[in-house]
């Protein structure tokens, strides 16, 4: 089937399900906007305007983004913030709040507050010189004021309460702050409990500000990241067991905390989103999905991707065959796989979404 035929088929499917399953599709206004908080998994470019070395606004980052332009996304293309917004029918890309050129349409359809290198522990953001979760929350309060001035209090309240909120944090707390600084001072379960308490307070603050649909992402399988393999995976660079154990411990506590919050706060549709499992499964069985390399980053600057910064001089020939883009972040294609799994598990009219997502992602991979 040629590309034009594929495009016509996808258009038909989208229109059919938009009509047949109105509550599932965001294009009819059910989900007016999307917001994201946390770390580089969701950041779409806020660090570009910060005095920090933790930036992804230079080539080859963004090589597969629109126009091949680096935007501050720590990926070769789009992040889950963009992909989920697209799949929910909101918009193709989500602007960073600090981008400096936000349009009224950006404001009413959602923005990104996430900051690469950030975490739950304020020390994590301090080390990296990036936006802490309390700072991101303050930016959201500021945003609400701007939105209210733009569309009025009633519509602003409707947007805030009916939108989807993504939160990704904990990766840098475990991989950097704990593993490199605090590991000798306290056992990990104790540190994980501290992280969970702080996360719970953040999620309750989102609720107080009007958020009602929040998706809380687990950490990645940190021991299987190229950097994790190099640092703690031994001479064979296996998935580092302790790093994965830390991630599993944290994710288990996070899931329990999210469930507890959901039962105590009325009308709070807050969900734990397991990112660890689908990515771990992909790493261990990549061939059915068309991936070849699971242990190295496509653009690592040192042998086996020990450096976290991409280099144009060590770029792999085909990013789509790699699960990881650099030493810490998946490629856009790997993100697509994870996002499709998330949507199949956490949206209404599951069969409709499964069909839509599978076809649209296949089409995009052909482009």
C-alpha positions as CSV (number, residue, x, y, z in Angstrom):
1,X,0.0,0.0,0.0
2,X,1.5,3.4,-1.0
3,X,1.8,6.3,1.4
4,X,-1.2,8.2,0.0
5,X,-3.4,5.1,0.5
6,X,-2.1,4.8,4.1
7,X,-2.9,8.4,4.8
8,X,-6.4,8.0,3.5
9,X,-6.9,4.9,5.6
10,X,-5.7,6.6,8.7
11,X,-7.9,9.6,8.0
12,X,-10.9,7.3,7.6
13,X,-10.1,5.5,10.9
14,X,-9.7,8.7,12.8
15,X,-12.9,10.2,11.5
16,X,-14.8,6.9,12.1
17,X,-13.8,6.6,15.7
18,X,-14.1,10.3,16.4
19,X,-17.8,9.9,15.4
20,X,-18.4,6.4,16.8
21,X,-16.6,6.9,20.1
22,X,-17.0,10.5,21.1
23,X,-15.9,10.2,24.7
24,X,-12.6,8.6,23.7
25,X,-11.4,11.3,21.3
26,X,-9.9,14.6,22.5
27,X,-10.6,16.3,19.2
28,X,-14.1,16.9,20.3
29,X,-13.0,18.9,23.3
30,X,-13.2,16.2,26.0
31,X,-9.5,16.8,26.8
32,X,-8.7,20.4,26.0
33,X,-5.1,20.5,27.0
34,X,-2.0,18.6,28.2
35,X,0.6,19.7,30.7
36,X,3.8,18.0,31.8
37,X,6.0,18.2,34.8
38,X,9.2,16.6,35.9
39,X,12.4,15.6,34.1
40,X,13.9,15.1,30.6
41,X,11.5,12.3,29.7
42,X,8.9,15.0,29.3
43,X,10.9,18.3,28.8
44,X,10.3,20.0,25.5
45,X,12.9,22.7,25.9
46,X,12.6,24.7,29.2
47,X,16.3,24.3,29.9
48,X,17.2,26.3,26.8
49,X,16.7,29.4,28.8
50,X,18.4,28.3,32.0
51,X,22.1,28.8,33.1
52,X,22.8,25.0,33.1
53,X,24.9,22.5,31.3
54,X,22.0,20.1,31.2
55,X,20.7,21.1,27.8
56,X,19.8,19.3,24.6
57,X,19.5,22.2,22.2
58,X,22.3,21.4,19.8
59,X,22.8,18.9,17.0
60,X,22.3,16.0,16.7
61,X,19.4,16.3,19.1
62,X,16.2,16.9,17.1
63,X,17.6,15.4,14.0
64,X,14.3,13.7,13.3
65,X,12.2,16.5,14.7
66,X,10.3,18.9,12.4
67,X,12.9,20.4,10.2
68,X,15.7,18.6,11.9
69,X,16.0,21.4,14.4
70,X,17.3,20.8,18.0
71,X,14.6,22.2,20.3
72,X,15.8,21.2,23.8
73,X,14.1,17.8,23.7
74,X,16.6,15.1,24.8
75,X,15.7,12.9,21.9
76,X,16.2,12.6,18.2
77,X,12.5,13.6,17.8
78,X,9.5,13.9,20.0
79,X,9.1,13.2,23.7
80,X,6.2,11.4,25.3
81,X,4.7,14.9,26.1
82,X,4.3,15.4,22.3
83,X,3.3,11.9,21.5
84,X,0.6,11.6,24.1
85,X,-0.8,15.1,23.2
86,X,-0.9,13.9,19.5
87,X,-2.6,10.6,20.3
88,X,-5.2,12.3,22.5
89,X,-6.0,14.6,19.6
90,X,-4.9,17.8,21.3
91,X,-1.9,19.0,19.2
92,X,1.2,17.7,17.5
93,X,3.8,19.3,19.8
94,X,3.7,20.9,23.2
95,X,5.6,24.1,23.8
96,X,8.0,24.7,26.7
97,X,6.6,27.3,29.1
98,X,9.9,29.1,29.1
99,X,10.2,29.2,25.3
100,X,9.4,32.9,25.3
101,X,7.1,32.9,22.3
102,X,4.0,31.2,23.5
103,X,0.9,31.9,21.5
104,X,-2.7,32.1,22.9
105,X,-3.3,28.7,21.3
106,X,-0.3,27.3,23.2
107,X,-1.8,28.6,26.4
108,X,-5.2,27.1,25.9
109,X,-4.0,23.7,24.7
110,X,-1.3,23.2,27.3
111,X,2.4,23.7,27.9
112,X,5.4,21.8,29.3
113,X,6.9,22.7,32.7
114,X,9.3,19.8,32.9
115,X,13.0,20.4,33.2
116,X,15.8,18.0,32.1
117,X,17.9,16.9,35.0
118,X,15.2,17.7,37.6
119,X,13.8,15.3,40.2
120,X,11.7,15.0,43.3
121,X,14.5,15.9,45.7
122,X,15.3,19.6,45.5
123,X,19.0,18.7,45.8
124,X,18.7,17.0,42.4
125,X,17.6,20.1,40.6
126,X,20.1,22.2,42.6
127,X,23.0,19.9,41.4
128,X,21.9,20.3,37.8
129,X,21.0,23.9,38.0
130,X,17.5,23.2,36.7
131,X,13.8,23.7,37.6
132,X,12.8,21.9,40.8
133,X,9.2,20.5,41.2
134,X,8.2,23.4,43.5
135,X,9.5,25.9,40.9
136,X,7.6,24.1,38.2
137,X,4.5,24.2,40.4
138,X,5.0,28.0,40.8
139,X,5.2,28.4,37.0
140,X,1.9,26.5,36.8
141,X,0.3,29.0,39.2
142,X,1.6,31.8,37.0
143,X,0.3,30.0,34.0
144,X,-3.2,29.8,35.5
145,X,-3.2,33.6,36.0
146,X,-2.2,34.1,32.3
147,X,-4.9,31.7,31.1
148,X,-7.6,33.3,33.2
149,X,-6.7,36.7,31.9
150,X,-6.8,35.3,28.3
151,X,-10.1,33.3,28.4
152,X,-11.9,34.2,31.6
153,X,-12.2,32.4,34.9
154,X,-15.0,30.0,33.9
155,X,-13.3,28.7,30.7
156,X,-9.9,28.6,32.4
157,X,-11.3,26.5,35.2
158,X,-12.8,24.1,32.6
159,X,-9.5,23.7,30.9
160,X,-7.6,23.1,34.1
161,X,-10.0,20.5,35.4
162,X,-10.5,18.5,32.2
163,X,-6.9,18.4,30.9
164,X,-4.4,15.6,31.2
165,X,-1.3,16.1,33.4
166,X,1.9,14.1,33.0
167,X,4.4,13.8,35.8
168,X,7.8,12.0,35.4
169,X,10.3,12.2,38.2
170,X,12.6,10.0,40.2
171,X,15.0,8.9,37.5
172,X,17.6,11.5,38.3
173,X,17.1,11.2,42.1
174,X,18.0,7.6,41.9
175,X,20.7,7.6,39.2
176,X,22.5,10.8,40.3
177,X,21.6,12.2,43.7
178,X,21.3,8.8,45.5
179,X,23.7,6.6,43.6
180,X,26.5,9.2,43.3
181,X,26.1,11.2,46.5
182,X,23.8,9.8,49.2
183,X,24.3,6.0,48.9
184,X,26.9,5.9,51.7
185,X,24.7,7.9,54.1
186,X,21.4,6.1,54.1
187,X,19.7,2.9,52.8
188,X,17.7,3.3,49.6
189,X,14.3,2.3,51.0
190,X,14.6,5.2,53.4
191,X,15.5,7.6,50.6
192,X,12.7,6.2,48.5
193,X,10.2,6.9,51.2
194,X,11.3,10.5,51.4
195,X,10.9,10.8,47.6
196,X,7.4,9.3,47.8
197,X,6.3,11.8,50.6
198,X,7.5,14.7,48.5
199,X,5.8,13.4,45.4
200,X,2.5,12.9,47.3
201,X,2.6,16.5,48.4
202,X,3.2,17.7,44.8
203,X,0.3,15.6,43.5
204,X,-2.0,17.0,46.2
205,X,-0.9,20.5,45.3
206,X,-1.8,19.8,41.7
207,X,-5.3,18.8,42.9
208,X,-5.6,21.9,45.0
209,X,-4.9,24.0,41.8
210,X,-7.7,22.2,39.9
211,X,-6.0,19.3,38.2
212,X,-8.2,16.2,38.1
213,X,-6.6,13.9,35.5
214,X,-3.0,13.1,36.4
215,X,-0.8,10.4,34.9
216,X,2.2,9.7,37.1
217,X,5.0,7.9,35.2
218,X,7.2,5.3,36.8
219,X,11.0,5.5,36.4
220,X,12.7,3.8,33.5
221,X,14.6,0.6,34.0
222,X,17.7,2.6,35.1
223,X,20.1,-0.3,35.1
224,X,19.4,-1.0,31.5
225,X,20.2,2.5,30.2
226,X,23.5,2.7,28.3
227,X,25.0,4.8,31.0
228,X,23.7,2.4,33.7
229,X,25.2,-0.6,32.0
230,X,28.6,1.2,31.6
231,X,28.8,2.4,35.2
232,X,27.4,-0.6,37.1
233,X,26.9,-3.4,34.6
234,X,30.3,-5.0,34.8
235,X,32.6,-5.9,31.9
236,X,29.7,-7.4,29.9
237,X,27.6,-4.3,30.4
238,X,24.5,-6.2,31.6
239,X,21.5,-4.4,33.0
240,X,22.8,-3.2,36.3
241,X,20.8,-5.2,38.9
242,X,21.1,-2.7,41.8
243,X,19.9,0.2,39.7
244,X,16.9,-1.7,38.5
245,X,16.2,-2.9,42.0
246,X,16.2,0.7,43.2
247,X,13.8,1.7,40.4
248,X,11.5,-1.2,41.2
249,X,11.4,-0.4,44.9
250,X,10.6,3.3,44.2
251,X,8.0,2.4,41.5
252,X,6.2,0.0,43.9
253,X,6.0,2.7,46.6
254,X,4.9,5.2,44.0
255,X,2.1,3.0,42.7
256,X,0.8,2.5,46.3
257,X,1.0,6.2,47.0
258,X,-1.0,7.1,43.9
259,X,-3.7,4.6,44.7
260,X,-3.9,6.0,48.2
261,X,-4.3,9.6,46.9
262,X,-7.0,8.5,44.5
263,X,-9.1,7.0,47.3
264,X,-8.7,10.0,49.6
265,X,-9.3,12.9,47.2
266,X,-12.8,13.1,45.6
267,X,-13.0,13.1,41.8
268,X,-9.2,12.7,41.4
269,X,-8.5,10.5,38.4
270,X,-4.9,10.0,39.2
271,X,-3.1,7.0,37.7
272,X,0.2,5.2,38.1
273,X,1.7,4.7,34.6
274,X,4.1,1.8,34.3
275,X,6.8,2.9,31.9
276,X,9.4,0.5,33.4
277,X,7.8,-2.8,32.2
278,X,7.1,-2.0,28.5
279,X,10.6,-0.5,28.1
280,X,12.3,-3.4,29.9
281,X,10.3,-5.9,27.8
282,X,11.4,-4.1,24.7
283,X,15.0,-4.2,25.7
284,X,14.8,-7.9,26.3
285,X,12.9,-8.7,23.2
286,X,13.6,-6.0,20.6
287,X,13.4,-8.0,17.3
288,X,9.6,-8.3,16.9
289,X,9.4,-4.5,17.1
290,X,12.3,-4.0,14.6
291,X,15.0,-2.8,17.0
292,X,18.5,-4.0,16.7
293,X,20.6,-2.2,19.4
294,X,19.4,-2.1,23.0
295,X,22.6,-1.4,24.9
296,X,24.2,1.6,23.3
297,X,23.0,5.1,22.6
298,X,22.8,6.1,19.0
299,X,24.8,9.3,19.7
300,X,27.1,8.4,22.6
301,X,30.2,10.4,22.8
302,X,32.4,7.8,24.4
303,X,32.8,4.1,24.2
304,X,29.4,2.4,25.0
305,X,27.7,5.8,25.7
306,X,29.3,6.6,29.0
307,X,28.9,10.3,28.4
308,X,25.4,11.8,28.6
309,X,25.9,14.4,25.8
310,X,25.4,13.6,22.2
311,X,28.1,14.1,19.6
312,X,27.6,14.6,15.9
313,X,30.8,12.6,15.3
314,X,29.5,9.4,16.7
315,X,26.0,9.3,15.3
316,X,24.6,5.9,14.4
317,X,23.3,5.5,10.8
318,X,19.8,4.5,11.7
319,X,18.3,5.9,15.0
320,X,15.1,4.0,14.4
321,X,16.9,0.7,15.0
322,X,18.1,1.8,18.4
323,X,16.1,1.7,21.6
324,X,18.3,4.5,23.1
325,X,19.2,7.9,21.6
326,X,21.9,8.8,24.1
327,X,23.1,7.3,27.4
328,X,19.9,8.0,29.2
329,X,17.0,8.6,26.8
330,X,15.1,6.4,24.4
331,X,14.7,7.3,20.8
332,X,11.4,8.7,19.5
333,X,10.5,5.3,18.0
334,X,11.1,3.6,21.4
335,X,9.0,6.3,23.0
336,X,6.2,5.5,20.5
337,X,6.2,1.9,21.5
338,X,5.9,2.8,25.2
339,X,3.2,5.5,24.6
340,X,1.1,3.0,22.5
341,X,1.3,0.6,25.4
342,X,0.2,3.3,27.9
343,X,-2.7,4.4,25.8
344,X,-4.0,0.9,25.4
345,X,-4.1,0.5,29.1
346,X,-5.2,3.9,30.3
347,X,-7.9,5.3,27.9
348,X,-11.6,4.7,27.4
349,X,-12.8,2.6,24.5
350,X,-9.5,0.6,24.5
351,X,-10.1,-1.3,21.3
352,X,-10.6,2.0,19.3
353,X,-7.5,3.5,20.7
354,X,-5.4,0.4,20.1
355,X,-6.4,0.4,16.4
356,X,-5.9,4.1,15.9
357,X,-2.5,4.2,17.7
358,X,-1.1,1.1,16.0
359,X,-2.0,2.3,12.5
360,X,-0.8,5.9,13.0
361,X,2.5,4.8,14.5
362,X,3.1,2.4,11.7
363,X,2.4,5.2,9.2
364,X,4.8,7.6,10.9
365,X,7.5,5.0,11.0
366,X,7.3,4.8,7.2
367,X,7.9,8.5,6.7
